Amino acid sequence: MVLRKLPLGAPSVRDVGIRREWRILATLGGNDVPHAKAHALCDDTDVLGRPFYVMDFVDGWSPMGEQDGLAEPFRSHPDLRADLAHQLVDGVAPGQLQLLLSLG
């Protein structure tokens, strides 16, 4: 399990992003788009000082895991970027694209 919340010192206007992430994960439940299972959202700032949610841990890495852009090997191998883009599109099944776009 993972507890997802913004870091200390992040402006409170960013809390809307945590709520949006929650809505996306919760909406994806029960369909074929690869995602972590969402378990619970807590909007009560008396608990941890700001909104947070709990989700399953998913083993893997983020291609955008670096502060200055793409992670290796995608930064130094442009040909791999096309494969990454295709995998991202394949992960969003054609029938699910409209669902994702509707989440705004």
LODREN-90421 format. One record per atom (N, C-alpha, C, O, CB): x, y, z negated. Coordinates in steps of 0.05 Angstrom, whole numbers, plus 5000, padded with zeros to 4 digits. Glycine has a CB too. Example, Ala and Ser with C-alpha at 12.3 -4.5 7.8 and 13.67 -1.06 7.14 Angstrom:
2
526448864844/524649104844/526449344844/528549344831/522649114819/525749554858/527349794857/525850014843/526850234839/528249884886/
END
This chain:
104
501749765000/500050005000/501850255000/504050254989/498150004976/500750465012/502150715014/500250935004/497950945012/503050775043/501351114988/499851354980/500851584997/503251644997/500151414949/499051705012/499851915031/498852175021/496452225018/498651855060/500652365016/499952635008/502252815018/504452725024/499552664977/501653075018/503653265027/505753295005/505253244982/502353535033/508153375013/510353414994/509753654976/508253834983/513053455008/511053654952/510853884934/511754134949/513654134964/512553844909/510354354945/511054604958/509854654985/510054874995/513954614960/508554444996/507254485022/504854675018/503454644998/506354215035/504354855036/502055035033/499454885033/499154695047/502055245055/497554985016/495054845013/493354835039/491654675042/493354974991/493955015058/492555015084/493054755099/491554685117/493255255101/495254615092/495854365106/494254135095/494353915107/498854305103/492754175073/491153955062/489153855083/488353625082/489754045037/488254035101/486353955121/487453735139/486053565149/485554195139/490153725142/491453525158/491253245145/490853045159/494253585162/491453235118/491152985104/488352875107/487952645111/491853015074/486453055105/483652975108/483152875137/481652685141/481653205101/484353015157/483952925185/485252655189/484052485202/485253135204/487652615179/488952345181/487152135169/486751925182/491652345166/485952185146/484151995134/481751935152/481151705156/483152105107/480552145163/478152095180/478951925204/477451755213/477052365189/481251975216/482151825239/482551535231/481551355245/484751935251/484051475210/484551205201/481951065194/481550825201/486451195178/480251195180/477651075172/475951015196/474550815196/476151265152/475951195216/474351155240/475450925257/473950785270/474351405257/478050885256/479350665272/478750385261/479150185274/482250705274/477850375236/477250115223/475349955240/473250055248/476150155195/476049705245/474249525260/474549535290/472949415304/471549585252/476549675300/476949665329/479749575336/481349515318/476349945342/480349575362/482849445371/485249635371/487449545378/482549345398/484949885364/487250075364/488950005340/488049995318/486250375363/491549955345/493349885322/493450115302/493850345310/496149815333/493050055277/493150255256/493350125229/492849895226/490550435258/494150295209/494150205182/491250215171/489750395178/496050375164/490450015155/487850015143/487650235122/489350255105/487149735131/485550395124/485150615104/483450495081/481550355086/483650855117/484250565056/482850455033/481250665018/478850615012/484850325014/482450895012/480951084996/482151364999/484551395002/481051004966/480451564999/481151844999/480451964972/478251904962/479851995022/482152124960/481552264936/481852564942/484052664947/483452174912/479652704940/479652994945/479853154919/479853394919/477153074960/479853014896/479853144870/482753234864/484453074858/478852944848/483153494865/485853604860/486753584831/489053634825/485953894869/484953504813/485753464785/487253204782/488653164761/483253454767/487153024801/488552764799/491552794805/493152734787/487352564819/492252884828/495152914835/495853194845/498053244855/495852714857/494053384842/494653654849/493853734877/493753974884/497553704846/493153534894/492253594921/491053334932/491453124921/494553694939/489553354954/488253114966/490352904974/492652974981/486553184990/489552654972/491352434981/489652204990/487252194984/493352354959/490852015004/489451765010/491251525007/493751555007/488251775038/490051295006/491551045004/491050875029/488750845037/490850884978/493150765040/492850605064/494750365062/496450365045/493450765090/494450175080/496249945081/498950035091/499150235106/495149725099/501049905083/503749945094/503849795120/502949565122/505949845074/505049915140/505449785166/508449795171/509650015172/503849925189/509649565174/512549545180/513049655208/511649585227/513549255177/514949825210/515649935236/517150195233/518250255211/513149975253/517150355254/518550615253/516950805271/515350735287/521450585263/517551055267/516251265283/518251365304/520451445298/515351495265/517351375329/519151485350/519651785345/521551895357/517951445378/518051915329/518452195323/519552235295/518952435282/515752345326/521052035285/521952045258/524252235252/525252235229/522851775251/525152385271/527452565267/526452855266/524552925279/529552525289/527853015250/527053295248/527353445274/525853635280/528753435226/529353365290/529853515315/528853385340/529853425362/532853555317/526753225337/525553105360/525552805360/525252675338/526853195385/525852685383/525752395386/528052255371/530252355369/525852315414/527352025360/529351855347/530951695368/530051675391/528051655326/533251605360/534751425378/533251155379/532051075360/537651385367/533351025401/534951075425/533551255446/534651305467/535650815438/531151355439/529651515459/530951785465/530551885487/526851555449/532351895446/533652155451/535852125472/535952305490/534852255425/537451915471/539651895490/539151725514/540851705532/542051785475/536851595516/536151425538/533451495550/531451375542/536251125530/533351695568/530851785579/529151565592/526651585592/531352005599/530451365603/528951145615/527150995595/525050885602/530850945630/528050995570/526450855549/524051025541/522050915531/528250815525/524151285546/521851455539/519351375556/517151385545/522551745544/519751305581/517451225597/516250965586/513750945585/518351185627/517850775578/516850525566/515350585540/513250475535/519150335561/516450775524/515050845500/512350965506/510350905492/516751045483/512251145525/509651265533/507651055542/505351075534/510051475555/508550865557/506750645566/505750485542/503450405542/508150465587/507550425523/506650275500/504650435483/502750315473/509150205483/505050695481/503150855466/500450855480/498350835466/504151145464/500350875506/497850865521/496550595518/494150575514/498250935550/498150375520/497050105517/495850065489/493949915486/499249895523/497050195469/496050175442/493350295438/491750215421/497950305423/492750495455/490050615454/488450495477/488650585500/490250935457/486950285470/485450145491/483750345506/482650535494/483649925478/483450305532/481850495548/479150555537/478250785539/481550395576/477750365526/475150415515/475150575489/473150675480/473750155510/477550605477/477750745451/478651035455/478551185436/479750595433/479651105478/480651375483/478551585477/479151785464/481651405511/476151545485/474051745480/473551775450/473051995441/471451665495/473651555436/473251565407/475451745394/474751915378/473451285394/477851705402/480051865391/479852155398/480252335381/482751755401/479052215423/478752495431/476452625416/476652865411/478252505461/474452475409/472152595395/472752665366/471352825354/469752405396/474952565355/475652615327/476852895324/476953005303/477652415317/477853015347/478853285347/481053325328/482053545326/476753475341/
END
